[in-house]
Amino acid sequence: MAGLGLAKDQRCQDAIDLLERKRLADGMLPVEWTNVRQTNEIETRWTYADWGPIHKRKGNPFVTIDSLDVLREAGRG
C-alpha cells in the first residue's frame, strides 16, 4: 500500500491501525506467520530468504523496516 501511495487512503486505516497495535515495546514488529516451508536444505527457485524464527514477542528487523515504511507513508511513523 505504501508503494502505491495508498497508505493515507481512508480504506487502509483499519490495516494501519492493526499494524500500529502489533508494534512491540521496543518499536520492532514480529514475524507472526509465514508461508515459507522450513527445511534443513536450501530448496530454491533461484531465490532464498531466511526471515528468522516466527515469534510474536520478538522483533524482526526485516518485518520492522517494511512496516515502518508503511507507517511513515501513512503519516504515523
Backbone as CSV, one residue per row, in Angstrom:
resi,resn,N_x,N_y,N_z,CA_x,CA_y,CA_z,C_x,C_y,C_z
1,MET,0.812,-1.184,0.000,0.000,0.000,0.000,0.857,1.250,0.000
2,ALA,1.993,1.207,0.652,2.872,2.386,0.637,3.469,2.588,-0.747
3,GLY,3.857,1.506,-1.407,4.454,1.603,-2.729,3.495,2.156,-3.773
4,LEU,2.217,1.989,-3.559,1.211,2.504,-4.482,0.709,3.888,-4.085
5,GLY,1.214,4.400,-2.961,0.788,5.715,-2.497,-0.589,5.707,-1.860
6,LEU,-1.005,4.552,-1.345,-2.340,4.426,-0.773,-2.369,4.391,0.754
7,ALA,-1.239,4.578,1.395,-1.184,4.439,2.851,-2.050,5.464,3.569
8,LYS,-2.309,6.605,2.958,-3.153,7.622,3.592,-4.617,7.496,3.179
9,ASP,-4.925,6.549,2.305,-6.295,6.330,1.859,-7.140,5.858,3.049
10,GLN,-8.316,6.407,3.212,-9.194,6.074,4.338,-9.508,4.581,4.396
11,ARG,-9.564,3.926,3.250,-9.870,2.494,3.222,-8.761,1.649,3.831
12,CYS,-7.578,2.208,3.991,-6.438,1.476,4.546,-6.266,1.707,6.049
13,GLN,-7.056,2.549,6.633,-6.829,2.952,8.018,-6.983,1.814,9.023
14,ASP,-7.892,0.879,8.798,-8.013,-0.266,9.704,-6.736,-1.103,9.694
15,ALA,-6.156,-1.283,8.520,-4.907,-2.045,8.396,-3.747,-1.305,9.065
16,ILE,-3.703,0.015,8.911,-2.648,0.815,9.553,-2.797,0.757,11.072
17,ASP,-4.037,0.837,11.558,-4.283,0.721,12.997,-3.791,-0.616,13.531
18,LEU,-4.086,-1.688,12.802,-3.649,-3.023,13.210,-2.129,-3.108,13.232
19,LEU,-1.487,-2.560,12.233,-0.023,-2.564,12.172,0.568,-1.833,13.376
20,GLU,0.009,-0.701,13.729,0.490,0.039,14.902,0.318,-0.768,16.186
21,ARG,-0.790,-1.480,16.316,-1.034,-2.279,17.533,-0.052,-3.439,17.660
22,LYS,0.488,-3.900,16.554,1.412,-5.035,16.591,2.840,-4.648,16.961
23,ARG,3.117,-3.347,17.040,4.465,-2.918,17.434,4.750,-3.337,18.865
24,LEU,5.937,-3.820,19.089,6.365,-4.233,20.418,6.862,-3.013,21.199
25,ALA,7.126,-3.192,22.472,7.549,-2.091,23.339,8.818,-1.411,22.831
26,ASP,9.698,-2.166,22.173,10.951,-1.587,21.669,10.788,-0.976,20.270
27,GLY,9.554,-0.969,19.738,9.298,-0.379,18.428,9.410,-1.346,17.263
28,MET,9.899,-2.541,17.528,10.057,-3.546,16.477,8.723,-4.238,16.205
29,LEU,8.661,-4.943,15.087,7.493,-5.757,14.753,7.938,-7.204,14.548
30,PRO,7.104,-8.151,14.958,7.485,-9.564,14.878,7.086,-10.225,13.566
31,VAL,7.680,-11.398,13.328,7.200,-12.298,12.280,6.174,-13.182,12.968
32,GLU,4.922,-13.042,12.580,3.871,-13.835,13.219,3.489,-15.052,12.400
33,TRP,3.711,-14.989,11.103,3.293,-16.066,10.214,4.115,-15.980,8.941
34,THR,4.335,-17.125,8.323,4.997,-17.153,7.028,4.451,-18.308,6.212
35,ASN,4.455,-18.178,4.925,4.040,-19.291,4.076,5.245,-20.053,3.551
36,VAL,6.406,-19.777,4.108,7.638,-20.441,3.700,7.765,-21.766,4.437
37,ARG,8.057,-22.793,3.714,8.285,-24.103,4.306,9.714,-24.161,4.824
38,GLN,9.874,-24.544,6.084,11.216,-24.615,6.663,11.804,-26.004,6.437
39,THR,13.085,-26.026,6.093,13.787,-27.273,5.829,15.264,-27.081,6.165
40,ASN,15.962,-28.162,6.330,17.397,-28.097,6.597,18.213,-27.919,5.323
41,GLU,17.573,-28.088,4.177,18.241,-27.931,2.892,17.698,-26.700,2.183
42,ILE,18.533,-26.055,1.404,18.072,-24.929,0.607,17.453,-25.479,-0.671
43,GLU,16.147,-25.333,-0.778,15.419,-25.730,-1.973,14.855,-24.444,-2.551
44,THR,15.319,-24.066,-3.711,15.011,-22.738,-4.197,14.719,-22.711,-5.680
45,ARG,14.002,-21.683,-6.070,13.816,-21.369,-7.483,14.617,-20.103,-7.752
46,TRP,15.868,-20.152,-7.437,16.836,-19.075,-7.640,16.735,-17.947,-6.607
47,THR,15.935,-18.124,-5.585,15.892,-17.145,-4.500,15.880,-17.886,-3.184
48,TYR,16.373,-17.228,-2.149,16.362,-17.800,-0.808,16.299,-16.668,0.198
49,ALA,15.419,-16.763,1.153,15.321,-15.766,2.213,15.101,-16.472,3.532
50,ASP,15.856,-16.118,4.530,15.679,-16.632,5.877,15.144,-15.486,6.721
51,TRP,13.859,-15.503,7.014,13.235,-14.427,7.785,13.441,-14.613,9.271
52,GLY,14.100,-15.669,9.677,14.337,-15.906,11.090,13.163,-16.612,11.732
53,PRO,13.266,-16.820,13.035,12.215,-17.572,13.726,10.908,-16.785,13.811
54,ILE,9.813,-17.516,13.827,8.496,-16.921,13.997,8.250,-16.794,15.495
55,HIS,8.013,-15.588,15.938,7.811,-15.346,17.359,7.029,-14.053,17.528
56,LYS,5.894,-14.102,18.209,5.021,-12.939,18.328,5.543,-11.885,19.297
57,ARG,6.539,-12.228,20.120,7.038,-11.259,21.098,8.494,-10.859,20.880
58,LYS,9.048,-11.229,19.729,10.427,-10.870,19.406,10.446,-10.149,18.067
59,GLY,11.048,-8.976,18.038,11.075,-8.177,16.825,11.948,-8.770,15.737
60,ASN,11.586,-8.493,14.504,12.338,-8.943,13.341,12.710,-7.715,12.520
61,PRO,13.988,-7.509,12.235,14.397,-6.285,11.532,13.820,-6.159,10.123
62,PHE,13.615,-7.260,9.420,13.088,-7.189,8.056,11.616,-6.776,8.055
63,VAL,10.844,-7.368,8.940,9.429,-7.006,9.061,9.305,-5.569,9.555
64,THR,10.160,-5.199,10.507,10.102,-3.852,11.082,10.375,-2.789,10.035
65,ILE,11.401,-2.952,9.230,11.746,-1.910,8.257,10.638,-1.738,7.216
66,ASP,10.033,-2.845,6.774,8.929,-2.740,5.823,7.712,-2.080,6.468
67,SER,7.423,-2.458,7.696,6.269,-1.903,8.401,6.451,-0.425,8.704
68,LEU,7.649,-0.038,9.097,7.901,1.378,9.391,7.785,2.229,8.133
69,ASP,8.111,1.662,6.985,7.946,2.377,5.728,6.459,2.664,5.478
70,VAL,5.613,1.675,5.725,4.165,1.863,5.554,3.648,2.909,6.545
71,LEU,4.076,2.814,7.807,3.621,3.765,8.816,4.092,5.187,8.474
72,ARG,5.304,5.310,7.966,5.817,6.631,7.585,4.991,7.209,6.453
73,GLU,4.688,6.393,5.453,3.877,6.849,4.335,2.469,7.263,4.773
74,ALA,1.982,6.612,5.842,0.649,6.913,6.352,0.670,8.141,7.275
75,GLY,1.870,8.676,7.538,1.988,9.828,8.429,1.948,9.459,9.899
76,ARG,2.273,8.207,10.203,2.211,7.738,11.598,3.556,7.239,12.124
77,GLY,4.598,7.417,11.394,5.833,6.857,11.883,7.019,7.706,11.692
